[in-house]
Amino acid sequence: MATKPRKHPRITGVTAWQVDLPLHEGSYKWSGGNQVTVFDSTVVAIETDAGVTGYGEICPLGPAYLPAYAAGARAGIKELAPSLIGQDPTALGVLNRRMDAAMRGHPYVKSALDMACWDIAGKLAELPVAQLMGGRYGDGFRLYRAISQEAPKKMAARVGDYRREGYSKFQLKVGGDPDTDIERIRACAQALKRGDVLIADANTGWLMHQATRVVDAVKDVDVYIEQPCTTYEECRAIRERTQRPFILDEVIDGVPMVLRAAQDRAADVINLKISKVGGLTKARQIRDLCVSLGLAMIIEDTWGGDIVTAAIAHLAHSTPTEFLFAATDFNSYVTKEIASGAPRRRDGWLAASAAPGLGVTPIKSALGKPVLSIG
Ligand code: MG
């Protein structure tokens, strides 16, 4: 018996909210003297004529980390949203092509919109996003903990504090004065237990001569080196000067850079951030490519609250375990809960929600008044 084809859903409106996300620790510091005390996040809702609303979130790590800033995300969403009205939110490929045709670049602007459409697709299919992305591996996955840049002793003490919270992978924020950074890495390495993982993330903060001194001074330490310098070429030069395992992050902004890094053997692990590459659709493409290339990944975003953490969880949980080096639970770093149903860390592990879509419901009182409403 022929069944009537289901009517395609259409986008009827886009709403956005600005949310402040303060940090439990007061501030987060990384290379170049950069710090953030309150994260400026943007939540979007995409309404449809199918009785389903999808939610997304974008939260840059301040304006100095990547070519992205919070007010820019909102300005971009305002610019882009009218071109989405009337479109099918479940046709994710078509939708992404349309966003790319309507606005060149600005991947972070598109990230929350794409995320919200995945939420809609999952809700309509009555499947969690992790299922749509290939299905989950195991009961959960391991998280890493970023350690804000402080004096070496303080950072080493934090390793113990975070281990008591269940973490076993620690990412030190270095990329400052090379002599202090060497002390930071050595002090934290001494605080490690067997099986722990240590990453020194310079966030582009060193010049080549500085990075060369640091990697040479820690050559006897079991530490991963992440994005020592600004450009790909500089990072490659440092890669050739060290035996330490190597992670590329800021320069990995899309498929061409992943292919180039894989071809050049320029990294052992890449850091895949959802908004850096333009949303879950593109992040999933890169994730699958990395699996094919044999390249492990840290899966996360530039920052965020409950909705970003849920999106990370779906992408990470649907990644083969041996390829997932670590992921991040940003919602445990911030004091404000913005959605119910978001995954919560347990003993250093996280798991994607089994509810349809992203599995989160925004708490309207936490969002306040919308800053944007189109449609
Ligand atoms: Mg990094």
Residues whose N, C-alpha, C, O or C-beta is under 5 A from the ligand:
A	BS01	MG	D201 D249 N271
